[in-house]
């Protein structure tokens, strides 16, 4: 029942939240877009976070370029679950992972999304949107720890994170 309510809430949140703060903006000022693939289940509709109930209690922004670090992070992500799902295969000779976490939050309605990655000058810029529920939102009364994960072509460039915060207004 709790899982069904969570799925319903995430679907409603995805319906009302703007998919990307970058829509309608001129991305030429941001640099050259880098193709990314979200890890996790394929969803219809707007892109949502990888997971809302992770085992990551702190806010993190991490670039993962090797299998050992990826395996350790995967265990932490799923530390609150009774079974560890299989580790997604990543070819670290040509790919890398960008991982972001919002940190533990007191209720549902929070999210974090990697909106895009851009090559700019000598670095990669990762655009991250953190979402908070508005005062009129109906949210689950459970601790959440939202995360998002994308894979992209490997580079040795420095990575910087550009943060955007938004409040989802439920009217």
N, C-alpha and C positions, 0 to 999 in steps of 0.2 A: 504494500500500500504506500509506504513512504517513498519507494523508488518510483512508483507511478506518479505521485504528487510532484516529485522532483523533475521528472521528465516533462510533465504538464507545465510546471513553472518555467523550465528552460525554454520550452516551445513558445510560451507566452512572452517571455522576455525577448527572445529572438524576433518575434513578430513586431514588437513595439520599439526595440532599440535600433538606432541607425547602424547599419552594417559597418560603415567606415566613416570616420571623420574626414578621410581624404577624398571622399566622393565629391566631385564638382570642383576640386582644387586643382590648380596647375601643378603637376608633379615635376615639371622640368626644373623647378627651383630646388627640388629635393634630391636630384641626381638621377642616375639611370636605374630603373627598377630591376631588382633581382628576382628571378623566379623562385618561389618557395612552395613547399607542399606541407600542409598541416598534417601532423600525425594524429591518429585517432580515427574514430568511426566517420564515415562519409555521412554528411547531413544534407537534407534539402533546405533551401531557404538561406537566410543570412548565416555567415560563419560565426560560430560560438567558440568558447574556450575549449581546450582539450578535456579538462576535468574541473569540477567544482569541489570535490571532496578528496583532495590529495593529502598526503602525509607531510607536505612542506609547510611548516608553520611560519617561516620567515619570508620576507620579500627578497626575491633573488632575480638577477639578470645574469645569465651564464651562457657562454659559448662553449660547446662541447666538441672537441676535435679528435677524441679517441674512444675506443670501445670500453676500456676499463672505467673511465669517468662516466660514460653513458650507462653502463651496468649498475654502478653505484647509485647514480641519480634515479634510475628506474626502480630500484629497491626502496629508496626513500619516498618516491612518489606513491608507491603502493603499500607503504608500511602500515596503513590502517585497514588493509584488506586481509582476509584470511588466506587467500591464495595469490601468489605472484603471477601475473599474466606473463606469457612469453615475451622476451625482449625483442622489440622490433629490430629487424636487421637493417643496419646502416653501413654502407661502404665508405668507411672513413678515409680511404685513399682518394676519394673524389667528392665526398659530402661531409657536412658538419651539421650540428644541431644548434638552434637558438632556443633557450629555455627561459621562461619568465614565470614568476609566481607573485601573487598579490600579497601573500601572507595570510595568516588565519584571521577570519572575520567572524563577528558574533552571530550573524544570521545569513540566510540565503539572499539572493538579489545582487551579489557582488560578482564581478567577472574581470577577466583580463584577456586581451586579444593582441596578438602581433598583427598589426594592420598592414605592414609592408616593410620591405628591406630595400635600401637604395645604395648604390655605389656612388660615393661622393668624394672627390679629391682622392686621398690615399687611404680612405677608410670605408667601412660599411656603416650606415645609419639604420637602426631598427626602430620603427615607429610602434610604440606600445600604447594601447588605450586601456586605462583602468576605469571600471564602471562601478558606481555605487547606486543603491536603490534610493529613490526619492522618498519623502516623508509619507506619501499616500500609497506606497507600494505594499502589497500583501506578500510577505516573504516567509520562507520556512524558518522555524525557530530552532536552528541547528548550526553548530559551528561549521564554517566552510573554509576552504583553502584553495581558491581557484588558481589554475596554471594554464599555460599555453605552450605548445611545442611545435616548431617547424623545422624542416630539413631544407638545406639549400646547398648549392655547389660550394665546395671547400675553397677557402682563401686564407692567406696568412695576414690579410689586412687587419688593422685594428678595428674594433667594433665599438660604436657608441650607441646609446639608447636615448631616443627622444620620447618623452613622456607626455601623454595627454590624459587628463582626468575628466570624466563626464558623470553626470547624475541622471539616471533614468527616471523620468517624471511619470509616474503612474497616475492618471487622472480618472 
